[in-house]
Amino acid sequence: MKTLLIIDMQNAWLADPASPCTDTDGVVQRINHAARHIRAQGGTVIFVQHANADVPIGSAAWHVIPALEQAATDSIVHKLAADSFAATDLADQLAANATSTLYISGFASEFCVDTAVRAAASRGLHVVALSDAHTTADRPHLAAPAIIAHHNWVWSGLPVSAGSTLTVSTTAQAFPH
């Protein structure tokens, strides 16, 4: 079974005009495209939502940005750390859905997306990092496009556990029209 993980695409992180993310509209379009394909194939879409003291569960900031299409069949994982697997039911949801291939997208490339890619690849899954479906903002030491390119490069050569695979693919390659 195929599962799409959409990480932290929330108002708190993507609606901040002081720290705009790169290519947000394009990333949203590609995530929506991937989600439509996954749902049409009978797969699962899981939205991971981060909460903290400034972004409590249920607050306006905590909600997924409205531009992302959500379906009644989609799941939600609430997390409190960068690792989507840490103290959550994500592993149980993936097992219940008999997930064999996990597509990963979302925000922020260098934090929660990177952690999810590495954690999933250590769990015997076939992981596909969607190279054009994750985003971040500029950081003091590096511009967002360079952060994204760097992580795509790292993931493309990252050694993974036996039984796992890790590939980096564009959304169009993974989900052709």
VENCORHU-V808656 format. One record per pair of residues at least 4 apart in sequence whose C-alpha atoms are under 7 Angstrom apart, sorted by the first residue. I is the first residue (numbers start at 0). J is the second residue. Records with the same first field share a line. If there is no record, write none. Layout:
BEGIN
I=J / J
END
This chain:
BEGIN
0=42 / 96 / 97 / 98 / 99 / 100
1=37 / 42 / 43 / 98 / 99 / 100 / 101
2=37 / 42 / 43 / 44 / 98 / 100 / 101 / 102
3=34 / 37 / 43 / 44 / 45 / 101 / 102 / 103
4=44 / 45 / 46 / 102 / 103 / 104
5=45 / 46 / 47 / 103 / 104 / 105
6=46 / 47 / 48 / 104 / 105 / 106 / 112
7=47 / 48 / 49 / 105 / 106
8=13 / 63 / 64 / 105 / 106
9=13 / 60 / 61 / 62 / 63 / 64
10=14 / 60 / 61 / 62 / 63 / 64
11=15 / 54 / 60 / 61
13=19 / 20
15=19
18=136
19=136
20=134 / 135 / 136
21=134 / 135 / 136 / 143 / 144
22=26
23=27 / 134
24=28
25=29
26=30 / 131 / 132 / 133
27=31 / 66 / 67
28=32
29=33 / 132 / 170
30=34 / 132
31=35 / 67 / 68
32=36
33=37 / 170 / 174
34=38 / 44
35=39
36=40 / 174
37=41 / 42 / 43
38=42 / 43
43=73
44=73 / 74
45=73 / 74 / 75
46=74 / 75 / 76
47=75 / 76 / 77
48=76 / 77 / 78
49=77 / 78 / 79
50=54 / 55 / 56 / 61 / 78 / 79
51=55 / 79
54=58 / 60 / 61
55=61
56=61
57=61 / 62
58=62
69=73
76=87 / 88 / 89
77=87
78=83 / 87
80=85
81=110 / 111 / 114
82=111 / 114 / 115
83=87 / 89 / 115
84=89 / 90
88=92
89=93
90=94
91=95
92=96
93=97 / 98
94=98
99=124 / 125
100=124 / 125 / 126
101=124 / 125 / 126 / 127
102=126 / 127 / 128 / 129
103=116 / 127 / 128 / 129
104=112 / 128 / 129 / 132 / 133
105=112 / 132 / 133 / 134
106=111 / 112 / 133 / 134 / 135
107=111 / 112 / 133 / 134 / 135
108=112 / 113 / 133 / 134 / 135 / 147
109=113 / 146 / 150
110=114
111=115
112=116
113=117
114=118
115=119
116=120 / 128
117=121
118=122
119=124 / 126
120=124 / 126 / 159 / 160 / 163 / 164 / 165
121=159 / 160 / 163
123=160 / 162 / 163
124=163 / 164
125=163 / 164 / 165
126=164 / 165 / 166
127=165 / 166 / 167 / 168
128=166 / 167 / 168
129=167 / 168 / 169 / 170
130=151 / 167 / 168 / 169
131=169 / 170
132=170
134=147
135=143
136=143
137=141 / 142 / 143
138=142 / 143
141=145 / 146
142=146
143=147
144=148
145=149
146=150
147=151
148=152
149=153
150=154
151=155 / 167
152=156
153=157
154=167
155=166 / 167
159=163 / 164
168=172 / 173
169=173
170=174
171=175
END
